[in-house]
Amino acid sequence: MPENSDLPELFNERLSWGGQLYRRGRQGQCHPVVMTTGHQRLVDSRCVSQDDPQVQMLFSEQWPAFITHDEDVKPFLDRRVEYFSDLDYYVLDDDGAVIAGAWCVPLRWDGSVRELPAGYTDLLKIAVEQREKQTVPDTLALMAAVVRPDLKRAGVASRAVALLKAEATSRGFQRMLAPVRPTLKCRYPLTPIQQYMRWRRSDGALLDPWLRTHERAGGKLLAPAPASQQFTGTITEWERWVDLPLPDSGRYVFPEGLDVLVVDADADHGAYVEPNVWVRHL
């Protein structure tokens, strides 16, 4: 999810790290059309007001309540916005309406499964720390993408991925990587992600719709990320987040959970570890 509020002051210049160029612009300035394909345009998110009703619609009821409670992510969010706000994008249609959004980070990765980050949280940490060390990135990581709710299953997601791949290439990245949150996994929370990610329909296509979109766009499933994020809270907090009574210690299946929630009533603590799937483009 793009975090575009409180954007820092940026400078109208190009910053070069060993030949890798990064666009930068003052707040309020932007690069209106980054990439175009068919009837869609990929634009710098700074060109679009966050108060736009279309933006509000884009992010309405798209994410489970617990998704913002990964405490290990929070130390990196402000720096992510400061360093990489030019990697936040919206997709517009012919009429200029916002139909999708995405945010990305750059990192250096050698392309091997062995050197993959542990998951989403680790990827964000690596990207921020590499930036602070001025490590030259060679990979664009798609952290999150969202399609306007009324346009689901209209092919917008696949076109957004195609636009992002073209943008990655145009900016000199050798690879594009994504820690994908498989959307249908919540219906199979007891199935290990290693097994689930390989399931296919009778027509040969992947069972999971979001993984299927990536594969159809040319993505290759690399590996599971069984502990991509961890969410913790008190029992009261979890009952509010998942709208479910949690009366005792145990393992709970809960709405929108890709795995089970483990509750320790004596410690007043609940923990949920979310799996993702690594997908490579380019």
C-alpha positions as CSV (number, residue, x, y, z in Angstrom):
1,M,0.0,0.0,0.0
2,P,1.5,3.4,-0.9
3,E,2.1,5.6,2.1
4,N,2.1,9.0,0.4
5,S,1.1,11.4,3.2
6,D,3.8,13.6,4.7
7,L,6.0,13.3,1.6
8,P,9.4,14.9,2.4
9,E,10.9,17.8,0.4
10,L,12.6,16.5,-2.6
11,F,15.1,18.2,-4.9
12,N,14.8,18.7,-8.6
13,E,17.8,16.8,-9.7
14,R,19.0,13.3,-10.8
15,L,21.0,11.3,-8.3
16,S,23.5,8.8,-9.8
17,W,24.8,5.8,-7.8
18,G,27.5,4.3,-10.0
19,G,25.5,5.0,-13.2
20,Q,22.0,4.0,-11.7
21,L,19.8,7.1,-12.2
22,Y,17.0,8.0,-9.8
23,R,14.5,10.7,-10.8
24,R,13.8,13.2,-8.1
25,G,11.6,16.3,-8.0
26,R,10.4,18.9,-5.5
27,Q,7.1,18.1,-3.7
28,G,4.4,19.1,-6.1
29,Q,6.5,18.4,-9.2
30,C,6.2,15.0,-10.8
31,H,6.7,13.0,-14.0
32,P,3.1,12.9,-15.3
33,V,3.3,9.9,-17.7
34,V,5.9,7.4,-16.8
35,M,4.9,4.5,-19.0
36,T,1.9,3.9,-21.4
37,T,0.5,0.7,-22.8
38,G,-2.9,0.3,-24.6
39,H,-5.4,2.6,-22.9
40,Q,-3.6,2.7,-19.5
41,R,-0.9,5.1,-18.2
42,L,1.5,4.6,-15.3
43,V,2.0,7.9,-13.5
44,D,4.1,9.1,-10.6
45,S,1.8,9.0,-7.6
46,R,2.9,12.6,-6.7
47,C,0.8,13.8,-9.7
48,V,-2.4,12.6,-8.1
49,S,-4.0,14.2,-5.0
50,Q,-4.4,11.7,-2.1
51,D,-7.8,13.4,-1.4
52,D,-9.0,12.4,-4.9
53,P,-12.2,10.3,-4.4
54,Q,-10.9,7.8,-6.9
55,V,-7.8,7.3,-4.7
56,Q,-10.0,6.8,-1.6
57,M,-12.1,4.2,-3.5
58,L,-8.9,2.4,-4.6
59,F,-7.9,1.8,-1.0
60,S,-11.4,1.2,0.5
61,E,-11.9,-2.1,2.2
62,Q,-8.9,-3.6,0.3
63,W,-6.8,-4.9,3.2
64,P,-7.6,-6.8,6.4
65,A,-7.4,-4.8,9.6
66,F,-4.4,-6.6,11.0
67,I,-2.2,-5.9,7.9
68,T,-0.8,-2.6,9.3
69,H,0.3,-4.2,12.6
70,D,3.6,-5.7,11.5
71,E,5.8,-4.0,14.2
72,D,9.0,-4.9,12.4
73,V,7.9,-2.9,9.3
74,K,7.2,0.3,11.1
75,P,10.8,1.5,11.7
76,F,11.4,1.6,7.9
77,L,8.2,3.2,6.7
78,D,9.2,6.9,7.0
79,R,12.6,6.2,5.4
80,R,10.9,4.2,2.6
81,V,8.8,7.3,1.8
82,E,11.8,9.6,2.0
83,Y,14.0,7.5,-0.2
84,F,11.7,5.9,-2.7
85,S,8.6,8.1,-3.2
86,D,9.4,8.2,-6.9
87,L,8.7,4.5,-7.0
88,D,5.0,4.9,-6.0
89,Y,2.7,4.7,-9.0
90,Y,-0.9,5.0,-10.1
91,V,-2.5,3.5,-13.2
92,L,-4.9,5.8,-15.0
93,D,-7.4,5.0,-17.8
94,D,-8.1,7.0,-20.9
95,D,-10.2,9.5,-18.9
96,G,-7.6,10.0,-16.3
97,A,-9.4,8.0,-13.7
98,V,-7.3,6.1,-11.1
99,I,-7.8,2.4,-11.6
100,A,-4.9,0.9,-9.8
101,G,-1.9,1.7,-7.6
102,A,1.4,0.2,-6.6
103,W,4.5,0.9,-4.6
104,C,8.0,-0.4,-5.1
105,V,11.5,-0.4,-3.6
106,P,14.9,-1.0,-5.2
107,L,17.5,-3.5,-4.0
108,R,20.6,-5.3,-5.1
109,W,19.9,-9.0,-5.6
110,D,21.9,-11.6,-7.5
111,G,18.9,-13.4,-8.9
112,S,19.4,-16.6,-6.9
113,V,16.8,-18.2,-4.7
114,R,19.5,-18.6,-2.1
115,E,19.9,-14.9,-1.7
116,L,16.2,-14.0,-1.6
117,P,15.1,-12.0,1.5
118,A,13.2,-13.9,4.1
119,G,10.0,-12.1,3.0
120,Y,8.2,-8.8,2.7
121,T,9.5,-7.3,6.0
122,D,13.1,-8.4,5.4
123,L,12.9,-7.0,1.8
124,L,11.8,-3.6,3.0
125,K,14.6,-3.6,5.6
126,I,17.2,-4.6,3.0
127,A,16.1,-1.9,0.6
128,V,16.3,0.9,3.2
129,E,19.6,-0.3,4.6
130,Q,21.2,-0.7,1.1
131,R,20.1,2.8,0.2
132,E,21.8,4.1,3.3
133,K,25.0,2.3,2.4
134,Q,24.6,3.7,-1.2
135,T,24.6,0.1,-2.6
136,V,23.8,0.2,-6.3
137,P,20.4,-1.5,-6.8
138,D,19.8,-3.8,-9.8
139,T,16.3,-5.1,-9.0
140,L,12.9,-3.4,-8.7
141,A,10.7,-5.0,-6.0
142,L,6.9,-4.7,-6.3
143,M,5.8,-4.5,-2.7
144,A,2.1,-4.1,-3.1
145,A,-0.5,-3.5,-5.8
146,V,-4.2,-2.8,-5.6
147,V,-7.0,-2.6,-8.2
148,R,-10.1,-0.4,-7.8
149,P,-12.8,-2.7,-6.3
150,D,-15.3,-2.2,-9.1
151,L,-12.7,-3.2,-11.7
152,K,-11.6,-6.5,-10.2
153,R,-11.4,-9.3,-12.8
154,A,-11.3,-6.7,-15.7
155,G,-7.7,-7.4,-16.6
156,V,-6.4,-4.2,-14.9
157,A,-4.0,-6.1,-12.7
158,S,-2.2,-7.8,-15.5
159,R,-1.9,-4.6,-17.4
160,A,-0.5,-2.9,-14.3
161,V,2.1,-5.6,-13.9
162,A,3.1,-5.1,-17.6
163,L,3.4,-1.3,-17.1
164,L,5.6,-1.9,-14.0
165,K,7.8,-4.3,-15.9
166,A,8.3,-1.8,-18.7
167,E,9.1,0.9,-16.1
168,A,11.7,-1.3,-14.4
169,T,13.4,-1.9,-17.8
170,S,13.3,1.8,-18.7
171,R,15.0,2.7,-15.4
172,G,17.8,0.2,-15.9
173,F,16.8,-2.5,-13.5
174,Q,17.9,-6.0,-14.5
175,R,15.1,-7.8,-12.6
176,M,11.7,-7.3,-11.0
177,L,10.7,-9.2,-7.9
178,A,7.5,-9.5,-5.9
179,P,6.6,-11.0,-2.5
180,V,3.1,-12.0,-3.6
181,R,0.2,-12.3,-1.1
182,P,-1.9,-15.1,-2.7
183,T,-5.5,-13.9,-2.5
184,L,-7.2,-17.3,-2.3
185,K,-4.9,-18.8,0.3
186,C,-7.3,-17.6,3.1
187,R,-9.7,-20.4,2.0
188,Y,-6.9,-22.9,2.7
189,P,-5.2,-21.7,5.8
190,L,-4.2,-25.2,7.0
191,T,-2.4,-26.0,3.7
192,P,1.4,-25.2,3.7
193,I,2.3,-22.4,1.3
194,Q,4.8,-24.7,-0.3
195,Q,2.0,-27.0,-1.4
196,Y,-0.7,-24.3,-2.1
197,M,1.5,-22.2,-4.5
198,R,1.8,-25.2,-6.9
199,W,-1.9,-26.0,-7.1
200,R,-3.4,-25.7,-10.6
201,R,-6.8,-25.8,-12.2
202,S,-7.9,-28.4,-14.7
203,D,-6.9,-26.0,-17.5
204,G,-3.4,-25.9,-16.2
205,A,-3.6,-22.3,-14.8
206,L,-2.6,-21.6,-11.3
207,L,-5.4,-21.9,-8.8
208,D,-4.7,-18.7,-7.0
209,P,-5.9,-15.6,-8.9
210,W,-3.1,-13.2,-8.0
211,L,-0.4,-15.8,-8.6
212,R,-2.2,-16.6,-11.9
213,T,-2.1,-13.0,-12.9
214,H,1.6,-12.8,-12.3
215,E,2.3,-16.0,-14.2
216,R,0.2,-14.9,-17.2
217,A,2.2,-11.6,-17.2
218,G,5.4,-13.6,-17.6
219,G,6.3,-14.1,-13.9
220,K,8.1,-17.1,-12.6
221,L,7.3,-18.6,-9.2
222,L,10.6,-18.9,-7.4
223,A,10.0,-20.0,-3.9
224,P,7.7,-19.8,-0.9
225,A,8.3,-17.2,1.8
226,P,6.6,-19.0,4.7
227,A,7.4,-16.3,7.2
228,S,7.1,-13.2,5.1
229,Q,5.5,-11.0,7.9
230,Q,4.6,-11.4,11.5
231,F,1.7,-9.7,13.2
232,T,1.3,-9.6,17.0
233,G,-1.2,-8.1,19.4
234,T,-3.2,-8.6,22.6
235,I,-6.3,-10.8,22.5
236,T,-8.5,-7.8,22.6
237,E,-6.7,-6.3,19.6
238,W,-7.0,-9.5,17.6
239,E,-10.7,-9.9,18.4
240,R,-11.2,-6.4,17.0
241,W,-9.0,-7.0,14.0
242,V,-10.6,-10.3,13.0
243,D,-14.1,-9.7,14.4
244,L,-14.0,-13.1,16.2
245,P,-14.1,-14.1,19.8
246,L,-10.9,-15.8,21.0
247,P,-11.9,-17.4,24.3
248,D,-9.0,-19.6,25.0
249,S,-5.4,-20.5,24.0
250,G,-5.1,-22.4,20.7
251,R,-4.8,-22.1,17.0
252,Y,-7.5,-20.3,15.2
253,V,-8.6,-20.1,11.6
254,F,-9.8,-16.5,11.0
255,P,-11.2,-14.4,8.2
256,E,-8.6,-13.3,5.6
257,G,-5.8,-15.2,7.4
258,L,-3.5,-17.1,5.1
259,D,-2.4,-19.3,8.0
260,V,-3.6,-19.8,11.6
261,L,-3.5,-17.3,14.5
262,V,-1.8,-18.7,17.6
263,V,-3.3,-17.4,20.8
264,D,-1.8,-17.6,24.3
265,A,-4.5,-16.6,26.7
266,D,-2.3,-16.6,29.8
267,A,0.1,-14.2,28.1
268,D,-2.7,-12.2,26.5
269,H,-0.9,-12.5,23.2
270,G,-1.7,-13.5,19.7
271,A,0.7,-14.1,16.8
272,Y,0.1,-14.7,13.2
273,V,2.9,-15.4,10.6
274,E,1.9,-14.7,7.1
275,P,3.2,-16.6,4.1
276,N,3.9,-15.1,0.6
277,V,5.3,-16.4,-2.7
278,W,8.3,-15.0,-4.4
279,V,7.7,-14.2,-8.1
280,R,10.3,-13.0,-10.5
281,H,9.7,-10.9,-13.6
282,L,12.5,-10.0,-16.0
